[in-house]
Amino acid sequence: MELAGKVAVITGGSGGIGRAMAEAFLAAGARGIMLADIDADLVESTAAELGCDGMACDVTDEPQIQSLVAAAEGKFGQIDLFCSNAGKGQQGTLTDILDEEWQEQWDVHVMAHVYAARAVLPGMIERGEGYLLNTASAAGLLAAMSAGAYSVTKAACVKLAEFLAITHGDDGIRVSVLCPQGVNTAMGPKSLGDGQTDGILEPEELAAVVVDSIREERFHVLPHPEVEEYVRRKGNDIDRWLNGMRRLRRISSETKVTEDTED
């Protein structure tokens, strides 16, 4: 899909990946952008700065998603691309994460995408075309060893995108899932950490990959191209991959102990 002349809605749009995508879409000729974010003042100021529209929206509240879609359709007539991009980091392993934190991760990384699809698909299906871009993470394809709930819910996000692509592809709906490693955002890592990223990208670099991927209608949007090979290795021999991940976890733990001791 070419973005020229298209209308896009972007949740989590006030900064980081969301803002960068908005800028890239506008540069590609999009005729309308609706930004959404939970912080009303921030989304309004960001929209004013970029010269697009914006409104407050809590993506974990389905009526608010419905209102967002209605507002965008009322303003522009239709939505060509819905970028369900809002997310929230969460560190911790199984015993470290409270039930309410698991639920919050599920609501943001899975149900928000469900609500978006429910709201926007009827209009897209009626026209026989539309595009959904869900932001997941390389952790959803692989794993983030120090972020259990984040990894699990991002994996569910990937599976939901697969399901949507299968069940609505014949309706003219295209689906992509964005799976970056480290990105230089407020939520992203500031260093290479425990070996779970192949570099920290700037949001603008990621947005350029998104534009190219939408143009080519690629399902996996991989700003870190190495991820494709890791996924292939995982699929070829899951036991070997699990052994490798356990080894990486041990090395990471030993390195952290050494650093703590030196401090």
Residue, then its C-alpha position, 0 to 999 in steps of 0.5 A: m500500500e502506498l501511503a500517499g493520499k491515505v488516512a492513518v490512525i496511530t495510538g501511542g502517537s505522542g512520542g517515540i515510534g508513534r511520532a516517528m511513524a506520523e512524521a514518516f507517513l506525512a512525508a510519504g504524502a498521507r492526507g490525514i493523520m490522527l494521533a492518539d495517546i493517553d496524555a491529552d495535553l501531550v497528544e494535542s501539542t504533538a499533533a499541533e507541532l506536526g500539523c495533524d489531528g490528535m485526541a486522548c485515548d486509553v487503548t485498554d478501554e474499548p469505548q474510547i477506541q470506538s470513539l477514536v475510530a468514529a472521530a477519525e472516520g468523521k473527520f476524514g471519511q475513512i481510515d486506511l491504516f490503523c497503527s495499534n502502537a501503544g505499549k508499556g514496558q514491564q521488567g520481571t520474571l514469573t515470581d516478580i510480577l504481580d497479577e495486576e501487572w500481568q493483566e495490565q500487560w495483557d490489556v495493553h499488548v493484546m486487548a487494545h489490538v482486539y478493540a482496534a480491529r473490532a472498531v475499524l474492520p467493518g468500514m475496511i471490509e465494506r470498502g474491500e481494503g484496509y491495513l492493520l499495523n500492530t506493534a509487537s516486539a522482537a521479544g514476541l518472536l523470540a524472548a526477552m529474558s528479563a521481561g516475562a509478562y512483556s514477552v508473553t503478551k507481545a507473543a500473543c500480539v504476534k499471534l493475533a496479527e497472524f490470525l487477522a491476516i488469515t481470517h481477513g486477507d480475503d476481505g482485502i485487509r492487509v496486516s503487518v506486525l512490527c517487531p523491533q529490538g532496541v529503539n531509542t525511546a522513553m520505553g526502550p533500552k539505552s544500551l545493548g544490555d544483556g545481549q538481547t539486541d543488535g543495536i539501538l535504532e533511532p525511531e526515525e530509522l524504524a519509521a523508514v522501515v515501516v514505510d517500506s514494509i507497508r509499501e511491500e505489504r510484508f507481514h513481519v516488519l523487522p527494523h533489525p534484520e538479524v531477527e529474521e535469521y534468529v526466528r528461522r533458527k528457532g523454527n529449525d531446532i527449538d531445543r537448540w534455540l532454548n539451550g542457546m537462550r539458557r546459555l545467554r541467560r547464564i552469561s548475562s547473570e554472571t556478568k551482572v554479578t561481576e558488575d555489581t561486585e565491582d560497583 
